[in-house]
Amino acid sequence: MNSRLKDLKCIKKLSYIIFILVLVLSLVGCSNYKFTGNTNQSSETYIENEDYQNYLNLYSNFAKTSDGYYFISDNRLYFFDKQSHNVTIVCNKINCKHNDDRCTAYFSTFSFFPIQLSYYNNALYLLGWETDGSNIHNNYIYQISTENFKRKKAVYIGSSNGLTSTVFLIHRGYVYYTTNSNTMKKTSAILYRKQLGNTDKTDTGKIAFEHAGIGAQIQDISAYANNIYISFASYENEKGDGYKTSFSSINIHTLQEKCILDSSIFAAYADSNYVYYENDENTVNCVDTNTNEETFFCNIKGPCYISADSNYVYFDNLQSIYIDKIDEKDRKIFVYDKSGKYITEITPKNPKDDCYFGGDDMMIFKEIIADEVTEADGAKGYYVLDKSQLKSPDKQFIDME
C-alpha cells in the first residue's frame, strides 16, 4: 500500500513537472513569435493589406480597412463603420472607463505616442516605448491585433533621451523609419529599415537612404508599389542660407536611389505611375516615374497640399492660408481626374479644418474652429464626405456619430 502511494506521488510530481515544461515552452514560443510579411512582393500596383496607405495623411491617425476606418482620438482607439456611419470605441468591457491599460482602447501617453497609426496584414501599428532608467526610452513599433486588440512589440527602433521624433511607415513587410535632429551643423538624415518582428536591440537597422548636409532632414516619406518616396532638405551654410529640397524614390528590393526632383520648393505626391508636383505656385506638372518624362498636368491657385486616390488628384489650398497668401474665406479643395480635367471643388465646414483625403470611398475632416482643434471626445468634430457625391452639385457632409 505504501509502495502504491509512493508511485502515485511520483506520477503526480512527474505530471506537474511536465505541465511546467509545457507552459515554459509555450511561453518561449510566444516570445519568439515571427511576424508574417511578404517582403518579396513585387507588384507594380497597390496591394491591399500589404501596402502603405499613401492616400491618408502620414499624421492623420487614421487607418483604413475594408469595412471602415480605425482612428485615435483623445488617446482612445475608435472604429468608424463606413456603411452605418457609426463610431464605436474598441472596447467590449462593461462599465469600463477607458482610462487605464486594462482597456483595449486606451493608449496612455506615458507609454505610447499616438500621432501615427498604420495598418498592415489585419493589424494596426503604433509607436510606443518602455522606460529604461530615469529618462531613457526604448522605442518600439507595437502591433495591435484587429481580432482581439492585444498588443505586442513588432520592431525595436532604438533608444532616446525622452520622447522620440521618429516618423515611420509600414510597407510590404518592412518598417521604414527616420528620426530627425534639429541641428544647423553638418549632419546626416537617415531612413532605416527593419523587417516586422525584429525586436533585436543590437540590430541598428539597415540604412535604406542617407542624406548628408547642413541641417539635413527627411521631411516626408511615403510609399507605393516597389518604391519608397522621400522628400529631404538641407542648407548651404549654418546661417540658414541656400535652402534646398529634393524628391527621390528608393527601390525597396535594391535600395537604389533615383532622383525625381532636384531643387523643388513646393508640394509633391507620388502614386502609381506619376509624381505630381507644383512647378510653381499655380502650375502642376507630373513626372513619369519610369521614364522621368515631365509634362504639364493642370493649373491651380496655389500653393496647395497634394493627395490622390485611384480616381482623383486633390489640391488643398490650406497651405496658402497658412502662409497668408489668401484669405480664410477662400479655402477650397480642388478635385481633378487623372487626366488633369477639373471635376469639382469642396469647401470644408470651417476654413482651417484638416482634410485627411481618405481612400476611394471617403474624405475625412477634423473641425478646427478659431485655430483650436475641436475638443477630443470620441468622434466629436470629425465628419466625412462620401466620394460618390464628388460630381454631385449638392454635396452633403456626414457627421461621425
Salt bridges, closest charged atoms under 4 A:
ASP51 OD1 - ARG172 NE 2.71
ASP74 OD2 - ARG76 NH1 2.96
ASP100 OD2 - ARG102 NH2 2.79
GLU130 OE2 - LYS153 NZ 2.70
ASP262 OD1 - LYS244 NZ 3.17
ASP271 OD2 - LYS338 NZ 2.85
GLU281 OE1 - LYS325 NZ 3.54
ASP309 OD2 - LYS387 NZ 2.75
ASP316 OD1 - ARG331 NE 2.90
GLU328 OE2 - LYS352 NZ 3.52
ASP330 OD1 - LYS329 NZ 3.52
GLU345 OE2 - LYS332 NZ 3.54
ASP361 OD2 - LYS64 NZ 3.60
ASP361 OD2 - LYS82 NZ 3.17
ASP371 OD1 - LYS352 NZ 2.94
ASP399 OD1 - LYS349 NZ 2.46
